[in-house]
Amino acid sequence: MADKISPHRRSENMRRIRSKDMKPEMVVRRLVHRLGYRYRLHRKDLPGKPDLVFGPRRAVIFVHGCFWHQHDKASCLDGRAPKSNTGYWGPKLARNVERDAGAQMALAEAGWRVLVIWECETRQLGDLENRIREFLDSCS
């Protein structure tokens, strides 16, 4: 099935998508800071440029958008693959998932602990706070 919107409109939509400082990432950053943890952002010397890096703890957090990184949890509707233009979207999204797995494996092999937070998980702050605290406290 062909794309439902014009190529020009699709290009405009795609141009507006950023890779940093999106709402889910900002929610996590504010929460982590409020909890008293300090971090560095998007270290280019680490595989996958993790969103938050806790150097002394050897821990990183990735904040993944459910669509772009294909969240496979059944209850997450944002992680569904598009039904139109599947010849484009299928391989593109599969590459994202493959790249994520490779970065996480490389980090683990280098001795880093990795936590992935999905966009849909940023809506339950209480649960998210507990998860982050447990992850970071187990690293020290």
C-alpha positions in Angstrom: 0.0 0.0 0.0 1.3 3.4 -0.9 1.9 6.2 1.6 -1.3 8.0 2.6 0.2 11.5 2.5 2.1 13.3 -0.2 5.9 13.0 -0.4 6.3 16.7 0.4 4.2 16.5 3.5 6.0 13.3 4.6 9.3 15.1 4.1 8.1 18.0 6.3 7.0 15.6 9.0 10.3 13.8 9.0 12.3 17.0 9.0 10.7 18.0 12.3 11.7 14.8 14.2 14.7 15.4 16.4 17.0 12.8 17.9 17.7 14.6 21.2 15.7 16.6 23.8 12.3 15.0 23.0 9.6 15.0 25.6 10.2 11.4 26.9 13.9 12.1 27.3 13.2 15.3 29.1 10.8 13.6 31.5 13.5 11.0 32.4 16.2 13.7 32.7 14.1 15.8 35.1 13.2 12.8 37.2 16.8 11.5 37.4 18.0 15.0 38.4 15.3 15.4 41.0 16.3 12.0 42.5 19.8 13.5 43.0 21.7 11.6 40.3 24.1 13.5 38.0 24.8 12.4 34.5 26.3 13.4 31.1 24.3 13.5 27.9 24.8 11.7 24.6 28.5 10.7 25.0 29.7 10.2 21.5 32.6 7.9 22.6 30.1 5.2 23.7 28.2 2.9 21.4 24.8 4.2 20.5 25.4 7.6 22.2 23.3 6.8 25.3 20.9 9.5 26.3 22.1 9.6 30.0 25.5 8.4 31.1 26.5 7.8 34.7 30.3 7.4 34.3 31.4 6.5 37.8 28.6 3.9 38.0 29.4 2.5 34.6 25.7 2.8 33.8 23.7 4.2 30.8 20.1 4.9 30.1 18.5 4.9 26.6 15.1 6.6 26.2 13.5 5.0 23.2 10.5 6.2 21.3 8.1 3.3 20.9 7.6 3.8 17.2 11.2 4.5 16.1 12.7 1.7 18.1 9.7 -0.7 17.7 8.5 -1.4 21.2 7.2 -5.0 21.0 5.1 -5.0 24.2 1.5 -5.9 23.2 -0.1 -3.2 25.2 2.0 -0.5 23.5 0.1 0.8 20.5 2.8 3.3 19.6 5.1 0.5 18.7 3.0 -0.8 15.8 4.6 -0.9 12.4 3.0 1.3 9.8 0.6 -0.4 7.4 1.4 1.9 4.5 4.7 2.1 2.5 5.9 -1.0 4.2 8.8 -1.4 1.7 10.3 1.7 3.2 9.3 1.5 6.9 10.0 -2.2 7.4 13.7 -2.2 6.7 14.2 1.3 8.2 12.7 0.3 11.6 14.4 -3.1 11.5 17.8 -1.3 11.1 17.0 0.8 14.2 16.2 -2.3 16.3 19.4 -4.1 15.0 21.5 -1.0 15.7 20.0 -0.7 19.3 20.8 -4.3 20.0 24.4 -4.0 18.7 25.0 -0.8 20.8 23.6 -2.5 24.0 25.7 -5.6 23.4 28.9 -3.5 22.9 28.2 -1.5 26.1 27.6 -4.7 28.1 30.8 -6.3 26.8 32.7 -3.1 27.8 31.4 -3.4 31.3 28.5 -0.9 31.2 25.1 -1.6 32.6 22.2 -0.6 30.3 18.6 0.4 31.1 16.2 1.0 28.3 13.2 3.2 29.1 10.4 3.2 26.5 8.4 6.3 25.7 5.1 4.7 27.0 6.8 4.0 30.3 7.4 7.7 31.0 3.7 8.2 31.6 3.8 6.3 35.0 6.3 8.4 37.0 6.0 6.4 40.2 6.9 3.1 38.5 9.6 4.8 36.5 11.1 6.4 39.5 11.3 3.1 41.3 12.9 1.4 38.3 15.5 4.1 37.8 16.4 4.2 41.5 16.7 0.4 41.7 18.9 0.4 38.5 21.2 3.2 39.6 21.5 2.2 43.3 22.6 -1.4 42.2 25.4 0.2 40.2 27.2 1.9 43.1 
